[in-house]
Amino acid sequence: MNLNELVRMRNFTLTNKVKLVRHQDPNYDTKLLHKIGMLEFYQSIQSNDVFGNCDYILSFLGEEGRKAIFIGAYQKNY
């Protein structure tokens, strides 16, 4: 599945402020955090400047090169 298909499935429009986040942190094993159910917590404690002014976050785990695995769509709580 490509990103356009994913966005259409979730009915996002150009009026939605959507941020794509590709988790690949040299300080944390984000794949392990995802595997043990802690990636959402890791994501929730990121500073506001990481997610900026957006309504939704599409979250991905970084893979080799430019590839990524989709892990979730989240509505941002202000």
PQR file with spaces between the fields and no chain letter, atoms N, CA, C, O and H, PARSE charges and radii, in Angstrom:
ATOM       1  N    MET     1       0.841   -1.166    0.000 -0.4000 1.5000
ATOM       2  CA   MET     1       0.000    0.000    0.000 -0.0000 2.0000
ATOM       3  C    MET     1       0.892    1.236    0.000  0.5500 1.7000
ATOM       4  O    MET     1       1.899    1.289    0.705 -0.5500 1.4000
ATOM       5  N    ASN     2       0.514    2.212   -0.787 -0.4000 1.5000
ATOM       6  CA   ASN     2       1.295    3.450   -0.777 -0.0000 2.0000
ATOM       7  C    ASN     2       0.578    4.506    0.062  0.5500 1.7000
ATOM       8  O    ASN     2      -0.554    4.301    0.499 -0.5500 1.4000
ATOM       9  H    ASN     2      -0.304    2.169   -1.360  0.4000 1.0000
ATOM      10  N    LEU     3       1.234    5.610    0.276 -0.4000 1.5000
ATOM      11  CA   LEU     3       0.720    6.648    1.160 -0.0000 2.0000
ATOM      12  C    LEU     3      -0.599    7.236    0.663  0.5500 1.7000
ATOM      13  O    LEU     3      -1.495    7.506    1.463 -0.5500 1.4000
ATOM      14  H    LEU     3       2.153    5.776   -0.079  0.4000 1.0000
ATOM      15  N    ASN     4      -0.725    7.434   -0.635 -0.4000 1.5000
ATOM      16  CA   ASN     4      -1.978    7.985   -1.171 -0.0000 2.0000
ATOM      17  C    ASN     4      -3.162    7.083   -0.861  0.5500 1.7000
ATOM      18  O    ASN     4      -4.236    7.576   -0.516 -0.5500 1.4000
ATOM      19  H    ASN     4       0.003    7.214   -1.284  0.4000 1.0000
ATOM      20  N    GLU     5      -2.988    5.775   -0.977 -0.4000 1.5000
ATOM      21  CA   GLU     5      -4.071    4.839   -0.648 -0.0000 2.0000
ATOM      22  C    GLU     5      -4.433    4.932    0.827  0.5500 1.7000
ATOM      23  O    GLU     5      -5.613    4.923    1.180 -0.5500 1.4000
ATOM      24  H    GLU     5      -2.115    5.374   -1.257  0.4000 1.0000
ATOM      25  N    LEU     6      -3.440    5.020    1.676 -0.4000 1.5000
ATOM      26  CA   LEU     6      -3.666    5.132    3.111 -0.0000 2.0000
ATOM      27  C    LEU     6      -4.451    6.399    3.450  0.5500 1.7000
ATOM      28  O    LEU     6      -5.408    6.355    4.223 -0.5500 1.4000
ATOM      29  H    LEU     6      -2.482    5.028    1.389  0.4000 1.0000
ATOM      30  N    VAL     7      -4.051    7.503    2.879 -0.4000 1.5000
ATOM      31  CA   VAL     7      -4.724    8.771    3.149 -0.0000 2.0000
ATOM      32  C    VAL     7      -6.173    8.726    2.685  0.5500 1.7000
ATOM      33  O    VAL     7      -7.064    9.211    3.383 -0.5500 1.4000
ATOM      34  H    VAL     7      -3.274    7.539    2.251  0.4000 1.0000
ATOM      35  N    ARG     8      -6.415    8.150    1.520 -0.4000 1.5000
ATOM      36  CA   ARG     8      -7.791    8.034    1.020 -0.0000 2.0000
ATOM      37  C    ARG     8      -8.635    7.137    1.917  0.5500 1.7000
ATOM      38  O    ARG     8      -9.813    7.420    2.132 -0.5500 1.4000
ATOM      39  H    ARG     8      -5.691    7.756    0.953  0.4000 1.0000
ATOM      40  N    MET     9      -8.053    6.054    2.449 -0.4000 1.5000
ATOM      41  CA   MET     9      -8.783    5.142    3.333 -0.0000 2.0000
ATOM      42  C    MET     9      -9.267    5.856    4.586  0.5500 1.7000
ATOM      43  O    MET     9     -10.345    5.549    5.094 -0.5500 1.4000
ATOM      44  H    MET     9      -7.096    5.823    2.275  0.4000 1.0000
ATOM      45  N    ARG    10      -8.493    6.793    5.086 -0.4000 1.5000
ATOM      46  CA   ARG    10      -8.820    7.517    6.316 -0.0000 2.0000
ATOM      47  C    ARG    10      -9.611    8.785    6.051  0.5500 1.7000
ATOM      48  O    ARG    10      -9.915    9.537    6.977 -0.5500 1.4000
ATOM      49  H    ARG    10      -7.617    7.042    4.673  0.4000 1.0000
ATOM      50  N    ASN    11      -9.948    9.026    4.777 -0.4000 1.5000
ATOM      51  CA   ASN    11     -10.741   10.195    4.388 -0.0000 2.0000
ATOM      52  C    ASN    11     -10.111   11.525    4.797  0.5500 1.7000
ATOM      53  O    ASN    11     -10.819   12.481    5.111 -0.5500 1.4000
ATOM      54  H    ASN    11      -9.701    8.415    4.025  0.4000 1.0000
ATOM      55  N    PHE    12      -8.802   11.581    4.793 -0.4000 1.5000
ATOM      56  CA   PHE    12      -8.146   12.851    5.043 -0.0000 2.0000
ATOM      57  C    PHE    12      -8.333   13.730    3.816  0.5500 1.7000
ATOM      58  O    PHE    12      -8.381   13.241    2.687 -0.5500 1.4000
ATOM      59  H    PHE    12      -8.227   10.804    4.538  0.4000 1.0000
ATOM      60  N    THR    13      -8.437   15.018    4.049 -0.4000 1.5000
ATOM      61  CA   THR    13      -8.587   15.963    2.948 -0.0000 2.0000
ATOM      62  C    THR    13      -7.472   16.995    3.045  0.5500 1.7000
ATOM      63  O    THR    13      -6.690   17.001    3.995 -0.5500 1.4000
ATOM      64  H    THR    13      -8.398   15.415    4.966  0.4000 1.0000
ATOM      65  N    LEU    14      -7.418   17.851    2.059 -0.4000 1.5000
ATOM      66  CA   LEU    14      -6.404   18.905    2.074 -0.0000 2.0000
ATOM      67  C    LEU    14      -6.644   19.903    3.202  0.5500 1.7000
ATOM      68  O    LEU    14      -5.749   20.676    3.544 -0.5500 1.4000
ATOM      69  H    LEU    14      -8.054   17.846    1.288  0.4000 1.0000
ATOM      70  N    THR    15      -7.845   19.894    3.786 -0.4000 1.5000
ATOM      71  CA   THR    15      -8.118   20.817    4.892 -0.0000 2.0000
ATOM      72  C    THR    15      -7.581   20.275    6.210  0.5500 1.7000
ATOM      73  O    THR    15      -7.426   21.037    7.165 -0.5500 1.4000
ATOM      74  H    THR    15      -8.572   19.266    3.508  0.4000 1.0000
ATOM      75  N    ASN    16      -7.291   18.978    6.287 -0.4000 1.5000
ATOM      76  CA   ASN    16      -6.695   18.412    7.490 -0.0000 2.0000
ATOM      77  C    ASN    16      -5.208   18.749    7.522  0.5500 1.7000
ATOM      78  O    ASN    16      -4.533   18.724    6.493 -0.5500 1.4000
ATOM      79  H    ASN    16      -7.416   18.359    5.512  0.4000 1.0000
ATOM      80  N    LYS    17      -4.713   19.060    8.700 -0.4000 1.5000
ATOM      81  CA   LYS    17      -3.286   19.284    8.884 -0.0000 2.0000
ATOM      82  C    LYS    17      -2.690   17.963    9.349  0.5500 1.7000
ATOM      83  O    LYS    17      -2.857   17.560   10.500 -0.5500 1.4000
ATOM      84  H    LYS    17      -5.262   19.081    9.536  0.4000 1.0000
ATOM      85  N    VAL    18      -1.989   17.295    8.433 -0.4000 1.5000
ATOM      86  CA   VAL    18      -1.455   15.960    8.687 -0.0000 2.0000
ATOM      87  C    VAL    18       0.064   16.021    8.689  0.5500 1.7000
ATOM      88  O    VAL    18       0.675   16.594    7.787 -0.5500 1.4000
ATOM      89  H    VAL    18      -1.853   17.622    7.498  0.4000 1.0000
ATOM      90  N    LYS    19       0.669   15.423    9.715 -0.4000 1.5000
ATOM      91  CA   LYS    19       2.130   15.354    9.788 -0.0000 2.0000
ATOM      92  C    LYS    19       2.540   13.889    9.713  0.5500 1.7000
ATOM      93  O    LYS    19       1.960   13.036   10.384 -0.5500 1.4000
ATOM      94  H    LYS    19       0.173   14.958   10.448  0.4000 1.0000
ATOM      95  N    LEU    20       3.534   13.611    8.901 -0.4000 1.5000
ATOM      96  CA   LEU    20       4.096   12.269    8.795 -0.0000 2.0000
ATOM      97  C    LEU    20       5.300   12.186    9.718  0.5500 1.7000
ATOM      98  O    LEU    20       6.180   13.046    9.686 -0.5500 1.4000
ATOM      99  H    LEU    20       4.005   14.305    8.356  0.4000 1.0000
ATOM     100  N    VAL    21       5.331   11.149   10.539 -0.4000 1.5000
ATOM     101  CA   VAL    21       6.437   10.976   11.477 -0.0000 2.0000
ATOM     102  C    VAL    21       7.081    9.625   11.220  0.5500 1.7000
ATOM     103  O    VAL    21       6.425    8.587   11.299 -0.5500 1.4000
ATOM     104  H    VAL    21       4.616   10.450   10.565  0.4000 1.0000
ATOM     105  N    ARG    22       8.359    9.647   10.913 -0.4000 1.5000
ATOM     106  CA   ARG    22       9.120    8.417   10.662 -0.0000 2.0000
ATOM     107  C    ARG    22      10.064    8.218   11.841  0.5500 1.7000
ATOM     108  O    ARG    22      11.100    8.873   11.947 -0.5500 1.4000
ATOM     109  H    ARG    22       8.893   10.490   10.848  0.4000 1.0000
ATOM     110  N    HIS    23       9.678    7.288   12.731 -0.4000 1.5000
ATOM     111  CA   HIS    23      10.476    7.066   13.938 -0.0000 2.0000
ATOM     112  C    HIS    23      11.722    6.246   13.612  0.5500 1.7000
ATOM     113  O    HIS    23      11.639    5.101   13.168 -0.5500 1.4000
ATOM     114  H    HIS    23       8.836    6.755   12.644  0.4000 1.0000
ATOM     115  N    GLN    24      12.860    6.858   13.842 -0.4000 1.5000
ATOM     116  CA   GLN    24      14.146    6.205   13.694 -0.0000 2.0000
ATOM     117  C    GLN    24      15.123    7.023   14.526  0.5500 1.7000
ATOM     118  O    GLN    24      15.745    7.962   14.029 -0.5500 1.4000
ATOM     119  H    GLN    24      12.927    7.789   14.203  0.4000 1.0000
ATOM     120  N    ASP    25      15.250    6.661   15.787 -0.4000 1.5000
ATOM     121  CA   ASP    25      15.998    7.450   16.766 -0.0000 2.0000
ATOM     122  C    ASP    25      17.275    6.712   17.144  0.5500 1.7000
ATOM     123  O    ASP    25      17.205    5.562   17.580 -0.5500 1.4000
ATOM     124  H    ASP    25      14.744    5.899   16.191  0.4000 1.0000
ATOM     125  N    PRO    26      18.444    7.339   16.992 -0.5600 1.5000
ATOM     126  CA   PRO    26      19.686    6.646   17.347  0.2800 2.0000
ATOM     127  C    PRO    26      19.815    6.381   18.855  0.5500 1.7000
ATOM     128  O    PRO    26      20.618    5.546   19.271 -0.5500 1.4000
ATOM     129  N    ASN    27      19.028    7.087   19.668 -0.4000 1.5000
ATOM     130  CA   ASN    27      19.092    6.902   21.120 -0.0000 2.0000
ATOM     131  C    ASN    27      18.151    5.822   21.641  0.5500 1.7000
ATOM     132  O    ASN    27      18.311    5.359   22.770 -0.5500 1.4000
ATOM     133  H    ASN    27      18.375    7.765   19.330  0.4000 1.0000
ATOM     134  N    TYR    28      17.175    5.417   20.838 -0.4000 1.5000
ATOM     135  CA   TYR    28      16.182    4.429   21.265 -0.0000 2.0000
ATOM     136  C    TYR    28      15.956    3.412   20.162  0.5500 1.7000
ATOM     137  O    TYR    28      16.017    3.744   18.978 -0.5500 1.4000
ATOM     138  H    TYR    28      17.044    5.793   19.921  0.4000 1.0000
ATOM     139  N    ASP    29      15.695    2.178   20.553 -0.4000 1.5000
ATOM     140  CA   ASP    29      15.342    1.134   19.600 -0.0000 2.0000
ATOM     141  C    ASP    29      13.832    1.223   19.381  0.5500 1.7000
ATOM     142  O    ASP    29      13.056    0.578   20.086 -0.5500 1.4000
ATOM     143  H    ASP    29      15.646    1.909   21.515  0.4000 1.0000
ATOM     144  N    THR    30      13.425    2.028   18.401 -0.4000 1.5000
ATOM     145  CA   THR    30      12.005    2.268   18.193 -0.0000 2.0000
ATOM     146  C    THR    30      11.261    1.003   17.763  0.5500 1.7000
ATOM     147  O    THR    30      10.076    0.857   18.063 -0.5500 1.4000
ATOM     148  H    THR    30      14.055    2.552   17.828  0.4000 1.0000
ATOM     149  N    LYS    31      11.928    0.099   17.074 -0.4000 1.5000
ATOM     150  CA   LYS    31      11.270   -1.166   16.714 -0.0000 2.0000
ATOM     151  C    LYS    31      10.967   -1.985   17.960  0.5500 1.7000
ATOM     152  O    LYS    31       9.903   -2.597   18.056 -0.5500 1.4000
ATOM     153  H    LYS    31      12.890    0.217   16.830  0.4000 1.0000
ATOM     154  N    LEU    32      11.891   -2.002   18.911 -0.4000 1.5000
ATOM     155  CA   LEU    32      11.655   -2.702   20.171 -0.0000 2.0000
ATOM     156  C    LEU    32      10.545   -2.016   20.963  0.5500 1.7000
ATOM     157  O    LEU    32       9.681   -2.686   21.528 -0.5500 1.4000
ATOM     158  H    LEU    32      12.755   -1.505   18.832  0.4000 1.0000
ATOM     159  N    LEU    33      10.564   -0.685   21.008 -0.4000 1.5000
ATOM     160  CA   LEU    33       9.501    0.046   21.704 -0.0000 2.0000
ATOM     161  C    LEU    33       8.135   -0.312   21.119  0.5500 1.7000
ATOM     162  O    LEU    33       7.170   -0.502   21.859 -0.5500 1.4000
ATOM     163  H    LEU    33      11.267   -0.141   20.549  0.4000 1.0000
ATOM     164  N    HIS    34       8.056   -0.402   19.797 -0.4000 1.5000
ATOM     165  CA   HIS    34       6.794   -0.779   19.140 -0.0000 2.0000
ATOM     166  C    HIS    34       6.404   -2.214   19.506  0.5500 1.7000
ATOM     167  O    HIS    34       5.242   -2.496   19.801 -0.5500 1.4000
ATOM     168  H    HIS    34       8.840   -0.247   19.196  0.4000 1.0000
ATOM     169  N    LYS    35       7.372   -3.098   19.484 -0.4000 1.5000
ATOM     170  CA   LYS    35       7.118   -4.520   19.769 -0.0000 2.0000
ATOM     171  C    LYS    35       6.581   -4.727   21.191  0.5500 1.7000
ATOM     172  O    LYS    35       5.721   -5.582   21.406 -0.5500 1.4000
ATOM     173  H    LYS    35       8.315   -2.868   19.245  0.4000 1.0000
ATOM     174  N    ILE    36       7.079   -3.954   22.159 -0.4000 1.5000
ATOM     175  CA   ILE    36       6.644   -4.148   23.548 -0.0000 2.0000
ATOM     176  C    ILE    36       5.501   -3.198   23.936  0.5500 1.7000
ATOM     177  O    ILE    36       5.122   -3.113   25.104 -0.5500 1.4000
ATOM     178  H    ILE    36       7.777   -3.260   21.984  0.4000 1.0000
ATOM     179  N    GLY    37       4.963   -2.490   22.944 -0.4000 1.5000
ATOM     180  CA   GLY    37       3.805   -1.638   23.196 -0.0000 2.0000
ATOM     181  C    GLY    37       4.115   -0.302   23.846  0.5500 1.7000
ATOM     182  O    GLY    37       3.241    0.295   24.475 -0.5500 1.4000
ATOM     183  H    GLY    37       5.271   -2.559   21.995  0.4000 1.0000
ATOM     184  N    MET    38       5.346    0.181   23.706 -0.4000 1.5000
ATOM     185  CA   MET    38       5.734    1.437   24.346 -0.0000 2.0000
ATOM     186  C    MET    38       5.962    2.584   23.352  0.5500 1.7000
ATOM     187  O    MET    38       6.302    3.694   23.764 -0.5500 1.4000
ATOM     188  H    MET    38       6.056   -0.304   23.195  0.4000 1.0000
ATOM     189  N    LEU    39       5.781    2.331   22.064 -0.4000 1.5000
ATOM     190  CA   LEU    39       6.054    3.387   21.091 -0.0000 2.0000
ATOM     191  C    LEU    39       5.054    4.536   21.211  0.5500 1.7000
ATOM     192  O    LEU    39       5.427    5.694   21.025 -0.5500 1.4000
ATOM     193  H    LEU    39       5.506    1.429   21.730  0.4000 1.0000
ATOM     194  N    GLU    40       3.800    4.238   21.518 -0.4000 1.5000
ATOM     195  CA   GLU    40       2.820    5.312   21.689 -0.0000 2.0000
ATOM     196  C    GLU    40       3.230    6.218   22.852  0.5500 1.7000
ATOM     197  O    GLU    40       3.087    7.437   22.766 -0.5500 1.4000
ATOM     198  H    GLU    40       3.497    3.297   21.669  0.4000 1.0000
ATOM     199  N    PHE    41       3.735    5.630   23.932 -0.4000 1.5000
ATOM     200  CA   PHE    41       4.212    6.443   25.050 -0.0000 2.0000
ATOM     201  C    PHE    41       5.402    7.297   24.606  0.5500 1.7000
ATOM     202  O    PHE    41       5.441    8.496   24.880 -0.5500 1.4000
ATOM     203  H    PHE    41       3.851    4.639   24.002  0.4000 1.0000
ATOM     204  N    TYR    42       6.358    6.691   23.930 -0.4000 1.5000
ATOM     205  CA   TYR    42       7.531    7.408   23.410 -0.0000 2.0000
ATOM     206  C    TYR    42       7.077    8.579   22.535  0.5500 1.7000
ATOM     207  O    TYR    42       7.599    9.689   22.631 -0.5500 1.4000
ATOM     208  H    TYR    42       6.326    5.716   23.707  0.4000 1.0000
ATOM     209  N    GLN    43       6.103    8.301   21.690 -0.4000 1.5000
ATOM     210  CA   GLN    43       5.586    9.324   20.785 -0.0000 2.0000
ATOM     211  C    GLN    43       4.872   10.436   21.566  0.5500 1.7000
ATOM     212  O    GLN    43       4.953   11.607   21.196 -0.5500 1.4000
ATOM     213  H    GLN    43       5.679    7.398   21.612  0.4000 1.0000
ATOM     214  N    SER    44       4.181   10.070   22.636 -0.4000 1.5000
ATOM     215  CA   SER    44       3.390   11.049   23.389 -0.0000 2.0000
ATOM     216  C    SER    44       4.244   12.029   24.185  0.5500 1.7000
ATOM     217  O    SER    44       3.772   13.107   24.545 -0.5500 1.4000
ATOM     218  H    SER    44       4.115    9.119   22.937  0.4000 1.0000
ATOM     219  N    ILE    45       5.493   11.669   24.463 -0.4000 1.5000
ATOM     220  CA   ILE    45       6.330   12.572   25.260 -0.0000 2.0000
ATOM     221  C    ILE    45       7.266   13.430   24.400  0.5500 1.7000
ATOM     222  O    ILE    45       8.133   14.132   24.920 -0.5500 1.4000
ATOM     223  H    ILE    45       5.877   10.793   24.170  0.4000 1.0000
ATOM     224  N    GLN    46       7.079   13.363   23.083 -0.4000 1.5000
ATOM     225  CA   GLN    46       7.875   14.225   22.205 -0.0000 2.0000
ATOM     226  C    GLN    46       7.460   15.671   22.430  0.5500 1.7000
ATOM     227  O    GLN    46       6.300   15.945   22.736 -0.5500 1.4000
ATOM     228  H    GLN    46       6.375   12.793   22.660  0.4000 1.0000
ATOM     229  N    SER    47       8.379   16.576   22.282 -0.4000 1.5000
ATOM     230  CA   SER    47       8.069   17.992   22.490 -0.0000 2.0000
ATOM     231  C    SER    47       7.130   18.496   21.395  0.5500 1.7000
ATOM     232  O    SER    47       7.048   17.912   20.314 -0.5500 1.4000
ATOM     233  H    SER    47       9.321   16.354   22.033  0.4000 1.0000
ATOM     234  N    ASN    48       6.433   19.574   21.686 -0.4000 1.5000
ATOM     235  CA   ASN    48       5.470   20.138   20.738 -0.0000 2.0000
ATOM     236  C    ASN    48       6.100   20.507   19.404  0.5500 1.7000
ATOM     237  O    ASN    48       5.442   20.412   18.368 -0.5500 1.4000
ATOM     238  H    ASN    48       6.499   20.048   22.564  0.4000 1.0000
ATOM     239  N    ASP    49       7.356   20.924   19.407 -0.4000 1.5000
ATOM     240  CA   ASP    49       7.983   21.317   18.143 -0.0000 2.0000
ATOM     241  C    ASP    49       8.202   20.136   17.214  0.5500 1.7000
ATOM     242  O    ASP    49       8.398   20.330   16.014 -0.5500 1.4000
ATOM     243  H    ASP    49       7.891   21.001   20.248  0.4000 1.0000
ATOM     244  N    VAL    50       8.175   18.911   17.739 -0.4000 1.5000
ATOM     245  CA   VAL    50       8.314   17.725   16.883 -0.0000 2.0000
ATOM     246  C    VAL    50       7.067   17.562   16.020  0.5500 1.7000
ATOM     247  O    VAL    50       7.168   17.310   14.819 -0.5500 1.4000
ATOM     248  H    VAL    50       8.016   18.753   18.714  0.4000 1.0000
ATOM     249  N    PHE    51       5.905   17.704   16.625 -0.4000 1.5000
ATOM     250  CA   PHE    51       4.652   17.494   15.894 -0.0000 2.0000
ATOM     251  C    PHE    51       4.057   18.785   15.368  0.5500 1.7000
ATOM     252  O    PHE    51       3.207   18.757   14.477 -0.5500 1.4000
ATOM     253  H    PHE    51       5.823   17.909   17.601  0.4000 1.0000
ATOM     254  N    GLY    52       4.485   19.908   15.901 -0.4000 1.5000
ATOM     255  CA   GLY    52       4.062   21.192   15.372 -0.0000 2.0000
ATOM     256  C    GLY    52       2.561   21.379   15.334  0.5500 1.7000
ATOM     257  O    GLY    52       1.817   20.792   16.119 -0.5500 1.4000
ATOM     258  H    GLY    52       5.175   19.932   16.625  0.4000 1.0000
ATOM     259  N    ASN    53       2.141   22.205   14.408 -0.4000 1.5000
ATOM     260  CA   ASN    53       0.740   22.564   14.278 -0.0000 2.0000
ATOM     261  C    ASN    53       0.062   21.593   13.310  0.5500 1.7000
ATOM     262  O    ASN    53       0.057   21.810   12.098 -0.5500 1.4000
ATOM     263  H    ASN    53       2.746   22.682   13.771  0.4000 1.0000
ATOM     264  N    CYS    54      -0.507   20.527   13.860 -0.4000 1.5000
ATOM     265  CA   CYS    54      -1.192   19.554   13.013 -0.0000 2.0000
ATOM     266  C    CYS    54      -2.402   18.995   13.753  0.5500 1.7000
ATOM     267  O    CYS    54      -2.495   19.082   14.977 -0.5500 1.4000
ATOM     268  H    CYS    54      -0.503   20.351   14.844  0.4000 1.0000
ATOM     269  N    ASP    55      -3.323   18.420   12.988 -0.4000 1.5000
ATOM     270  CA   ASP    55      -4.506   17.780   13.568 -0.0000 2.0000
ATOM     271  C    ASP    55      -4.307   16.276   13.708  0.5500 1.7000
ATOM     272  O    ASP    55      -4.816   15.656   14.641 -0.5500 1.4000
ATOM     273  H    ASP    55      -3.248   18.349   11.993  0.4000 1.0000
ATOM     274  N    TYR    56      -3.559   15.697   12.768 -0.4000 1.5000
ATOM     275  CA   TYR    56      -3.366   14.254   12.746 -0.0000 2.0000
ATOM     276  C    TYR    56      -1.893   13.920   12.553  0.5500 1.7000
ATOM     277  O    TYR    56      -1.142   14.672   11.933 -0.5500 1.4000
ATOM     278  H    TYR    56      -3.145   16.201   12.010  0.4000 1.0000
ATOM     279  N    ILE    57      -1.503   12.781   13.096 -0.4000 1.5000
ATOM     280  CA   ILE    57      -0.147   12.278   12.936 -0.0000 2.0000
ATOM     281  C    ILE    57      -0.242   10.896   12.307  0.5500 1.7000
ATOM     282  O    ILE    57      -0.929   10.019   12.831 -0.5500 1.4000
ATOM     283  H    ILE    57      -2.113   12.170   13.600  0.4000 1.0000
ATOM     284  N    LEU    58       0.443   10.699   11.184 -0.4000 1.5000
ATOM     285  CA   LEU    58       0.586    9.376   10.586 -0.0000 2.0000
ATOM     286  C    LEU    58       1.967    8.889   10.981  0.5500 1.7000
ATOM     287  O    LEU    58       2.978    9.488   10.615 -0.5500 1.4000
ATOM     288  H    LEU    58       1.001   11.411   10.759  0.4000 1.0000
ATOM     289  N    SER    59       2.001    7.802   11.728 -0.4000 1.5000
ATOM     290  CA   SER    59       3.232    7.344   12.356 -0.0000 2.0000
ATOM     291  C    SER    59       3.790    6.120   11.634  0.5500 1.7000
ATOM     292  O    SER    59       3.056    5.196   11.282 -0.5500 1.4000
ATOM     293  H    SER    59       1.180    7.315   12.025  0.4000 1.0000
ATOM     294  N    PHE    60       5.109    6.137   11.421 -0.4000 1.5000
ATOM     295  CA   PHE    60       5.801    5.076   10.705 -0.0000 2.0000
ATOM     296  C    PHE    60       7.065    4.680   11.462  0.5500 1.7000
ATOM     297  O    PHE    60       7.659    5.492   12.171 -0.5500 1.4000
ATOM     298  H    PHE    60       5.705    6.887   11.707  0.4000 1.0000
ATOM     299  N    LEU    61       7.465    3.428   11.302 -0.4000 1.5000
ATOM     300  CA   LEU    61       8.768    2.967   11.790 -0.0000 2.0000
ATOM     301  C    LEU    61       9.740    3.026   10.622  0.5500 1.7000
ATOM     302  O    LEU    61       9.463    2.490    9.550 -0.5500 1.4000
ATOM     303  H    LEU    61       6.983    2.768   10.726  0.4000 1.0000
ATOM     304  N    GLY    62      10.866    3.670   10.827 -0.4000 1.5000
ATOM     305  CA   GLY    62      11.869    3.769    9.772 -0.0000 2.0000
ATOM     306  C    GLY    62      12.468    2.411    9.455  0.5500 1.7000
ATOM     307  O    GLY    62      12.769    1.622   10.351 -0.5500 1.4000
ATOM     308  H    GLY    62      11.091    4.106   11.698  0.4000 1.0000
ATOM     309  N    GLU    63      12.633    2.154    8.184 -0.4000 1.5000
ATOM     310  CA   GLU    63      13.261    0.931    7.681 -0.0000 2.0000
ATOM     311  C    GLU    63      14.495    1.331    6.887  0.5500 1.7000
ATOM     312  O    GLU    63      14.880    2.500    6.860 -0.5500 1.4000
ATOM     313  H    GLU    63      12.389    2.795    7.456  0.4000 1.0000
ATOM     314  N    GLU    64      15.096    0.363    6.254 -0.4000 1.5000
ATOM     315  CA   GLU    64      16.287    0.601    5.449 -0.0000 2.0000
ATOM     316  C    GLU    64      16.008    1.599    4.338  0.5500 1.7000
ATOM     317  O    GLU    64      14.943    1.569    3.722 -0.5500 1.4000
ATOM     318  H    GLU    64      14.783   -0.586    6.276  0.4000 1.0000
ATOM     319  N    GLY    65      16.949    2.469    4.087 -0.4000 1.5000
ATOM     320  CA   GLY    65      16.787    3.457    3.021 -0.0000 2.0000
ATOM     321  C    GLY    65      15.646    4.408    3.317  0.5500 1.7000
ATOM     322  O    GLY    65      15.571    4.987    4.401 -0.5500 1.4000
ATOM     323  H    GLY    65      17.815    2.494    4.587  0.4000 1.0000
ATOM     324  N    ARG    66      14.760    4.567    2.349 -0.4000 1.5000
ATOM     325  CA   ARG    66      13.630    5.483    2.502 -0.0000 2.0000
ATOM     326  C    ARG    66      12.336    4.761    2.829  0.5500 1.7000
ATOM     327  O    ARG    66      11.268    5.372    2.812 -0.5500 1.4000
ATOM     328  H    ARG    66      14.821    4.097    1.468  0.4000 1.0000
ATOM     329  N    LYS    67      12.412    3.490    3.121 -0.4000 1.5000
ATOM     330  CA   LYS    67      11.215    2.697    3.402 -0.0000 2.0000
ATOM     331  C    LYS    67      10.758    2.894    4.841  0.5500 1.7000
ATOM     332  O    LYS    67      11.544    3.245    5.721 -0.5500 1.4000
ATOM     333  H    LYS    67      13.280    2.993    3.134  0.4000 1.0000
ATOM     334  N    ALA    68       9.470    2.659    5.057 -0.4000 1.5000
ATOM     335  CA   ALA    68       8.906    2.782    6.398 -0.0000 2.0000
ATOM     336  C    ALA    68       7.678    1.882    6.503  0.5500 1.7000
ATOM     337  O    ALA    68       7.033    1.570    5.501 -0.5500 1.4000
ATOM     338  H    ALA    68       8.831    2.373    4.343  0.4000 1.0000
ATOM     339  N    ILE    69       7.367    1.476    7.721 -0.4000 1.5000
ATOM     340  CA   ILE    69       6.195    0.645    7.996 -0.0000 2.0000
ATOM     341  C    ILE    69       5.180    1.501    8.752  0.5500 1.7000
ATOM     342  O    ILE    69       5.496    2.080    9.791 -0.5500 1.4000
ATOM     343  H    ILE    69       7.891    1.730    8.534  0.4000 1.0000
ATOM     344  N    PHE    70       3.955    1.574    8.220 -0.4000 1.5000
ATOM     345  CA   PHE    70       2.893    2.336    8.866 -0.0000 2.0000
ATOM     346  C    PHE    70       2.490    1.644   10.158  0.5500 1.7000
ATOM     347  O    PHE    70       2.251    0.437   10.170 -0.5500 1.4000
ATOM     348  H    PHE    70       3.699    1.103    7.376  0.4000 1.0000
ATOM     349  N    ILE    71       2.411    2.415   11.262 -0.4000 1.5000
ATOM     350  CA   ILE    71       2.015    1.816   12.541 -0.0000 2.0000
ATOM     351  C    ILE    71       0.752    2.433   13.127  0.5500 1.7000
ATOM     352  O    ILE    71       0.153    1.850   14.031 -0.5500 1.4000
ATOM     353  H    ILE    71       2.605    3.395   11.253  0.4000 1.0000
ATOM     354  N    GLY    72       0.337    3.583   12.645 -0.4000 1.5000
ATOM     355  CA   GLY    72      -0.899    4.139   13.187 -0.0000 2.0000
ATOM     356  C    GLY    72      -1.188    5.559   12.746  0.5500 1.7000
ATOM     357  O    GLY    72      -0.299    6.311   12.345 -0.5500 1.4000
ATOM     358  H    GLY    72       0.824    4.057   11.911  0.4000 1.0000
ATOM     359  N    ALA    73      -2.482    5.902   12.836 -0.4000 1.5000
ATOM     360  CA   ALA    73      -2.945    7.270   12.590 -0.0000 2.0000
ATOM     361  C    ALA    73      -3.514    7.777   13.902  0.5500 1.7000
ATOM     362  O    ALA    73      -4.324    7.099   14.535 -0.5500 1.4000
ATOM     363  H    ALA    73      -3.204    5.292   13.162  0.4000 1.0000
ATOM     364  N    TYR    74      -3.100    8.953   14.309 -0.4000 1.5000
ATOM     365  CA   TYR    74      -3.490    9.488   15.600 -0.0000 2.0000
ATOM     366  C    TYR    74      -4.044   10.896   15.436  0.5500 1.7000
ATOM     367  O    TYR    74      -3.516   11.699   14.667 -0.5500 1.4000
ATOM     368  H    TYR    74      -2.442    9.504   13.795  0.4000 1.0000
ATOM     369  N    GLN    75      -5.116   11.184   16.172 -0.4000 1.5000
ATOM     370  CA   GLN    75      -5.614   12.542   16.223 -0.0000 2.0000
ATOM     371  C    GLN    75      -4.907   13.230   17.373  0.5500 1.7000
ATOM     372  O    GLN    75      -4.880   12.721   18.494 -0.5500 1.4000
ATOM     373  H    GLN    75      -5.545   10.532   16.797  0.4000 1.0000
ATOM     374  N    LYS    76      -4.339   14.381   17.093 -0.4000 1.5000
ATOM     375  CA   LYS    76      -3.571   15.088   18.113 -0.0000 2.0000
ATOM     376  C    LYS    76      -4.495   15.738   19.125  0.5500 1.7000
ATOM     377  O    LYS    76      -5.471   16.391   18.757 -0.5500 1.4000
ATOM     378  H    LYS    76      -4.361   14.794   16.183  0.4000 1.0000
ATOM     379  N    ASN    77      -4.190   15.560   20.386 -0.4000 1.5000
ATOM     380  CA   ASN    77      -4.917   16.215   21.462 -0.0000 2.0000
ATOM     381  C    ASN    77      -4.120   17.419   21.904  0.5500 1.7000
ATOM     382  O    ASN    77      -2.931   17.310   22.205 -0.5500 1.4000
ATOM     383  H    ASN    77      -3.397   15.030   20.685  0.4000 1.0000
ATOM     384  N    TYR    78      -4.753   18.535   21.943 -0.4000 1.5000
ATOM     385  CA   TYR    78      -4.054   19.768   22.318 -0.0000 2.0000
ATOM     386  C    TYR    78      -4.098   19.986   23.796  0.5500 1.7000
ATOM     387  O    TYR    78      -3.560   20.976   24.290 -0.5500 1.4000
ATOM     388  H    TYR    78      -5.719   18.624   21.698  0.4000 1.0000
